[in-house]
Amino acid sequence: MNWTGYVPSPRRGVIRLFRFVGIDVFLHWSWFLVAAFEIQSRSEKYSSITWNVLEYLSLFLIVMLHEFGHALACRQVGGTANRIMLWPLGGVAYVNPPPRPGATLWCIGAGPLVNLVLLPVLFLIRGLSQSLGWAEAAPDLFTLLNAIWFMNLFLLIFNMLPIYPLDGGQILRSLLWFGLGRARSLMVAAIIGLLGAAGFISFAIWAFYVDMGTIGIQTWLGVVCVFIFMNCRVGLRQARALSRLAQLPRREGYACPICKTSPPVGDLWNCVLCRQPFDTFQTRGACPHCPGRGPLTPCLNCGRLTHMSDWIVPAGENSLNLKKSRPARIVIADGHPIFRDGLRRLLETKPDLKVIGEACDGAEAVRLAQELKPDILLLDRAMRDHPGLEVLRHMSAEVTSSPVRVILLTMEAGKSQILEAVMLGARGVVVKGSATQVLLKAIHTVMSGECWVGRERVSNLVQYLRTLVQSSSDQARQKKVGLTLREREIVATVAAGYSNKEIAQYFKIGEATVTHHLSNIFDKLGVSTRLELALFAVKNLLGGSSPGSIDPDAPVCAPLKPKPHMRSGGAMAVPEPDDAEQIFPEMRLSEGEKTSRARNQLEVNMRERERERLARRDAYEWELQRRGKERKRG
């Protein structure tokens, strides 16, 4: 009943049911269609159709508990799990456990463990109902309790079949991972899964010819065969891609702060602005094809998005030993001497923290960050001369060469302030009115490679920002946008944090043209600042696939095939397809295709230059008309 790999999108055609311990539960629209068919087909089982509805709801309650077992176990081992979706074939838990065999084994086994725990409980309830004589006194209730017990037993047995991608198949894969490695274990499990799919197909054909079971059961067996085959095919392709990726040379001096794996050498990341591949570690996060630059980069091994400064490993030391060998070096930048002195005295009481400098204004904070290269910069947002955001903006231009992690200290932490600070590269935002333990937790969280906002740890920064933006007012969604293609492209670059000069250089137009476009955009959207425009863009314009749009989930540097959250359903914890052709795109293009693609790109560039020329001409004529009107008024 539970599946992974080919499942409905968690964002389209779903209904949000509730949120529990930070996990959102959704229901797919197709669930209602199958539920109506299943309930009507079993209407003769009970005296009232209400009992059929209760039986069907009980089934999905067990499935939901199964998925919560996967999600909570994933969080326990340090992974991320934020969504569960129920659909006709069971449930899907969107989880991303650490890429370790032990962690994956626990995540997979936790789902069937829930069914195993329920088994004796439901058996006792069933036995108690029988001893109380409910079989005669309340036959519908007794039948329902029997059905619930058998459904839970069936789910446990079915999910434990050693057929990939069911839980049993993935438990087998995790056990093989200890001896064969990540890629080979997946390949062996996928091959065994294909043999299991062939067995299901044979059984379905035999059941059809001997007229065994109902049409619904035979159809269900056919769907099982299709899904097992599709997921095994995905597993084989992913295993080949992982094998090729493991053979690539590794870049020295860098290691993922989460999984401690060195990044491979090669153009394996895409710039989200121009979509061109490049090696983000070779260029220190700067795209060689456009002005794009960003401090965040995803790990191709674990898929976690972290700050590039956290990847830097000093010569002769690994990142894990570095954190344990010396205390975190901190610089305090605040305009109030009494506050600085009190904060320094507080931090010096902790053996794992060391204050190495103090700054009274923004200029001195930038100088100390460049000279001392601290691990943490505690930066006041409201300093004189150069406020904290200006310091962040200045440091973001050199963020790839400086390993400084900035925690912004502010009197208030509204949504706009948090979003602006994070867009400028802050690793944490702490309200000055918080308890001292909150600041200490924020420092240790940032040192571990994660982020801290307000009073909570943020493991998935992109997911947090999306939730932050989605929770704000929906008034902007009601506005009629009506932006042109060029205006949408400019909105995307503004939301990515580029100045008018950088936008003009990228699109090869004048700064005056950019200003003119921004004026029209402000009028159409009813915003007055670039920050308001960025907020509106993230909420309304940057989620689609139209030209000039940027996926708000994507990091500044994304892998060629961004590694999504791993999906699970009883058979969880297998990433979506990440095959060799997607990691190495040059493998799938012939010379003729490359020439044709280059010719098409050239034609697009020529049409774009013609549109830009006409736009410059229109802007020039508009300026002449404006000046003529001013002379007449004078």
Beta strands, then each sheet from edge to edge (+ up, - down):
strand 1: 14-20
strand 2: 23-28
strand 3: 80-87
strand 4: 90-96
strand 5: 269-271
strand 6: 277-278
strand 7: 296-298
strand 8: 305-307
strand 9: 328-333
strand 10: 353-359
strand 11: 376-380
strand 12: 405-410
strand 13: 428-431
strand 14: 451-453
strand 15: 456-458
strand 16: 557-559
strand 17: 566-568
sheet 1: 1+ 2- 3- 4+ 17-
sheet 2: 6+ 5- 16+
sheet 3: 7+ 8-
sheet 4: 10+ 9+ 11+ 12+ 13+ 14+ 15-
end
